[in-house]
Amino acid sequence: MVVFVWYHDCMRASCQHENPQRHGAYRCVECLRESKRRHHRKKQRYGDWFQRQAGLCAFCGLPLEANSQRIHLDHNHATGVDRGLVHAQCNQMIGGTENAIKLLGLDAVLAYLKR
């Protein structure tokens, strides 16, 4: 019996590995390892931010649910600097607002919201 194994290039745009082959996964083996290390560090940062914010959302100020997957660490996409833990809905609102301001400008966004 012949088994065919299909290899594809890593789909991570910033992959810099010598042999970025993946086997049925989204990322190559090296990128997956890096992702796991980043995830571990991210969990530690979440705990630090949660304590620093006293369990409250940095955007709306309402309580965050500890150990919830619906909590996001918001960050400035231009600088990469963390801003704080926010609810998933707050994170979507922040991202949508940032995109609208980039596309239309702050004055246009504010004018629309004042209608």
Phi and psi in degrees as GROMACS dihedral restraints (atoms count N, CA, C in turn):
[ dihedral_restraints ]
;  ai    aj    ak    al  type     phi  dphi    fc
    3     4     5     6     1  -101.0    20    10
    4     5     6     7     1   130.5    20    10
    6     7     8     9     1  -111.4    20    10
    7     8     9    10     1   125.0    20    10
    9    10    11    12     1   -94.1    20    10
   10    11    12    13     1   131.0    20    10
   12    13    14    15     1  -116.1    20    10
   13    14    15    16     1   119.6    20    10
   15    16    17    18     1   -94.1    20    10
   16    17    18    19     1   128.1    20    10
   18    19    20    21     1  -112.2    20    10
   19    20    21    22     1   140.4    20    10
   21    22    23    24     1  -129.2    20    10
   22    23    24    25     1   161.7    20    10
   24    25    26    27     1   -70.9    20    10
   25    26    27    28     1   151.4    20    10
   27    28    29    30     1   -59.5    20    10
   28    29    30    31     1   136.9    20    10
   30    31    32    33     1   -90.7    20    10
   31    32    33    34     1     1.1    20    10
   33    34    35    36     1   -77.1    20    10
   34    35    36    37     1   120.5    20    10
   36    37    38    39     1   -60.5    20    10
   37    38    39    40     1   -32.3    20    10
   39    40    41    42     1   -94.9    20    10
   40    41    42    43     1    14.1    20    10
   42    43    44    45     1   -63.7    20    10
   43    44    45    46     1   125.1    20    10
   45    46    47    48     1  -116.5    20    10
   46    47    48    49     1    14.1    20    10
   48    49    50    51     1   -76.3    20    10
   49    50    51    52     1   151.6    20    10
   51    52    53    54     1   -61.0    20    10
   52    53    54    55     1   -42.5    20    10
   54    55    56    57     1  -125.7    20    10
   55    56    57    58     1    79.0    20    10
   57    58    59    60     1   -79.8    20    10
   58    59    60    61     1    49.9    20    10
   60    61    62    63     1   -86.8    20    10
   61    62    63    64     1   141.0    20    10
   63    64    65    66     1  -123.8    20    10
   64    65    66    67     1   152.0    20    10
   66    67    68    69     1  -118.7    20    10
   67    68    69    70     1    94.5    20    10
   69    70    71    72     1    69.9    20    10
   70    71    72    73     1     3.8    20    10
   72    73    74    75     1  -111.2    20    10
   73    74    75    76     1   169.6    20    10
   75    76    77    78     1   -74.5    20    10
   76    77    78    79     1   -34.1    20    10
   78    79    80    81     1  -121.4    20    10
   79    80    81    82     1   161.0    20    10
   81    82    83    84     1   -72.8    20    10
   82    83    84    85     1   167.3    20    10
   84    85    86    87     1   -58.3    20    10
   85    86    87    88     1   -42.7    20    10
   87    88    89    90     1   -64.3    20    10
   88    89    90    91     1   -41.9    20    10
   90    91    92    93     1   -66.2    20    10
   91    92    93    94     1   -36.6    20    10
   93    94    95    96     1   -63.9    20    10
   94    95    96    97     1   -41.5    20    10
   96    97    98    99     1   -62.0    20    10
   97    98    99   100     1   -45.1    20    10
   99   100   101   102     1   -61.1    20    10
  100   101   102   103     1   -40.5    20    10
  102   103   104   105     1   -62.0    20    10
  103   104   105   106     1   -41.7    20    10
  105   106   107   108     1   -64.7    20    10
  106   107   108   109     1   -40.5    20    10
  108   109   110   111     1   -65.0    20    10
  109   110   111   112     1   -42.6    20    10
  111   112   113   114     1   -63.2    20    10
  112   113   114   115     1   -39.4    20    10
  114   115   116   117     1   -63.0    20    10
  115   116   117   118     1   -40.8    20    10
  117   118   119   120     1   -63.2    20    10
  118   119   120   121     1   -45.8    20    10
  120   121   122   123     1   -64.4    20    10
  121   122   123   124     1   -36.0    20    10
  123   124   125   126     1   -64.5    20    10
  124   125   126   127     1   -41.5    20    10
  126   127   128   129     1   -61.7    20    10
  127   128   129   130     1   -39.4    20    10
  129   130   131   132     1   -64.4    20    10
  130   131   132   133     1   -43.3    20    10
  132   133   134   135     1   -63.1    20    10
  133   134   135   136     1   -38.9    20    10
  135   136   137   138     1   -58.0    20    10
  136   137   138   139     1   -45.4    20    10
  138   139   140   141     1   -61.5    20    10
  139   140   141   142     1   -42.7    20    10
  141   142   143   144     1   -62.3    20    10
  142   143   144   145     1   -46.8    20    10
  144   145   146   147     1   -64.6    20    10
  145   146   147   148     1   -39.4    20    10
  147   148   149   150     1   -60.3    20    10
  148   149   150   151     1   -44.6    20    10
  150   151   152   153     1   -67.5    20    10
  151   152   153   154     1   -43.5    20    10
  153   154   155   156     1   -60.5    20    10
  154   155   156   157     1   -36.7    20    10
  156   157   158   159     1   -91.3    20    10
  157   158   159   160     1     4.3    20    10
  159   160   161   162     1    56.6    20    10
  160   161   162   163     1    32.9    20    10
  162   163   164   165     1    75.1    20    10
  163   164   165   166     1    16.8    20    10
  165   166   167   168     1  -110.8    20    10
  166   167   168   169     1   148.3    20    10
  168   169   170   171     1   -66.1    20    10
  169   170   171   172     1   133.4    20    10
  171   172   173   174     1   -68.5    20    10
  172   173   174   175     1   -20.3    20    10
  174   175   176   177     1   -93.9    20    10
  175   176   177   178     1   -54.2    20    10
  177   178   179   180     1  -101.6    20    10
  178   179   180   181     1   -16.9    20    10
  180   181   182   183     1    83.5    20    10
  181   182   183   184     1     1.3    20    10
  183   184   185   186     1   -83.5    20    10
  184   185   186   187     1   158.5    20    10
  186   187   188   189     1   -62.1    20    10
  187   188   189   190     1   142.6    20    10
  189   190   191   192     1   -96.1    20    10
  190   191   192   193     1   147.8    20    10
  192   193   194   195     1   -88.9    20    10
  193   194   195   196     1   115.8    20    10
  195   196   197   198     1   -58.8    20    10
  196   197   198   199     1   142.9    20    10
  198   199   200   201     1    60.1    20    10
  199   200   201   202     1    25.3    20    10
  201   202   203   204     1   -90.2    20    10
  202   203   204   205     1   145.5    20    10
  204   205   206   207     1   -81.8    20    10
  205   206   207   208     1    -2.5    20    10
  207   208   209   210     1   -97.2    20    10
  208   209   210   211     1    21.6    20    10
  210   211   212   213     1  -110.8    20    10
  211   212   213   214     1   136.1    20    10
  213   214   215   216     1  -123.5    20    10
  214   215   216   217     1   145.7    20    10
  216   217   218   219     1   -92.0    20    10
  217   218   219   220     1   102.3    20    10
  219   220   221   222     1   -72.3    20    10
  220   221   222   223     1   143.6    20    10
  222   223   224   225     1  -146.5    20    10
  223   224   225   226     1   157.5    20    10
  225   226   227   228     1   -77.3    20    10
  226   227   228   229     1   119.6    20    10
  228   229   230   231     1   -69.4    20    10
  229   230   231   232     1   -26.2    20    10
  231   232   233   234     1   -76.0    20    10
  232   233   234   235     1   -40.6    20    10
  234   235   236   237     1  -103.8    20    10
  235   236   237   238     1   -21.4    20    10
  237   238   239   240     1    81.3    20    10
  238   239   240   241     1     2.6    20    10
  240   241   242   243     1   -76.7    20    10
  241   242   243   244     1   131.0    20    10
  243   244   245   246     1   -68.0    20    10
  244   245   246   247     1   139.2    20    10
  246   247   248   249     1  -106.1    20    10
  247   248   249   250     1   -28.6    20    10
  249   250   251   252     1   148.2    20    10
  250   251   252   253     1   170.8    20    10
  252   253   254   255     1   -80.1    20    10
  253   254   255   256     1   137.0    20    10
  255   256   257   258     1  -138.8    20    10
  256   257   258   259     1   158.3    20    10
  258   259   260   261     1   -63.9    20    10
  259   260   261   262     1   157.2    20    10
  261   262   263   264     1   -59.0    20    10
  262   263   264   265     1   -41.9    20    10
  264   265   266   267     1   -65.3    20    10
  265   266   267   268     1   -40.1    20    10
  267   268   269   270     1   -64.6    20    10
  268   269   270   271     1   -39.8    20    10
  270   271   272   273     1   -62.3    20    10
  271   272   273   274     1   -41.6    20    10
  273   274   275   276     1   -64.8    20    10
  274   275   276   277     1   -39.9    20    10
  276   277   278   279     1   -65.2    20    10
  277   278   279   280     1   -42.8    20    10
  279   280   281   282     1   -61.6    20    10
  280   281   282   283     1   -48.0    20    10
  282   283   284   285     1   -62.3    20    10
  283   284   285   286     1   -43.5    20    10
  285   286   287   288     1   -63.4    20    10
  286   287   288   289     1   -40.1    20    10
  288   289   290   291     1   -66.9    20    10
  289   290   291   292     1   -44.5    20    10
  291   292   293   294     1   -59.1    20    10
  292   293   294   295     1   -43.4    20    10
  294   295   296   297     1   -65.2    20    10
  295   296   297   298     1   -41.8    20    10
  297   298   299   300     1   -64.1    20    10
  298   299   300   301     1   -40.4    20    10
  300   301   302   303     1   -65.7    20    10
  301   302   303   304     1   -41.6    20    10
  303   304   305   306     1   -62.7    20    10
  304   305   306   307     1   -40.8    20    10
  306   307   308   309     1   -76.5    20    10
  307   308   309   310     1   -45.7    20    10
  309   310   311   312     1  -106.6    20    10
  310   311   312   313     1   -23.1    20    10
  312   313   314   315     1    97.3    20    10
  313   314   315   316     1   151.1    20    10
  315   316   317   318     1   -61.9    20    10
  316   317   318   319     1   -42.3    20    10
  318   319   320   321     1   -60.5    20    10
  319   320   321   322     1   -42.4    20    10
  321   322   323   324     1   -66.4    20    10
  322   323   324   325     1   -40.3    20    10
  324   325   326   327     1   -64.9    20    10
  325   326   327   328     1   -46.0    20    10
  327   328   329   330     1   -64.5    20    10
  328   329   330   331     1   -39.9    20    10
  330   331   332   333     1   -61.9    20    10
  331   332   333   334     1   -41.5    20    10
  333   334   335   336     1   -64.6    20    10
  334   335   336   337     1   -44.4    20    10
  336   337   338   339     1   -67.4    20    10
  337   338   339   340     1   -23.6    20    10
  339   340   341   342     1   -82.3    20    10
  340   341   342   343     1    -7.6    20    10
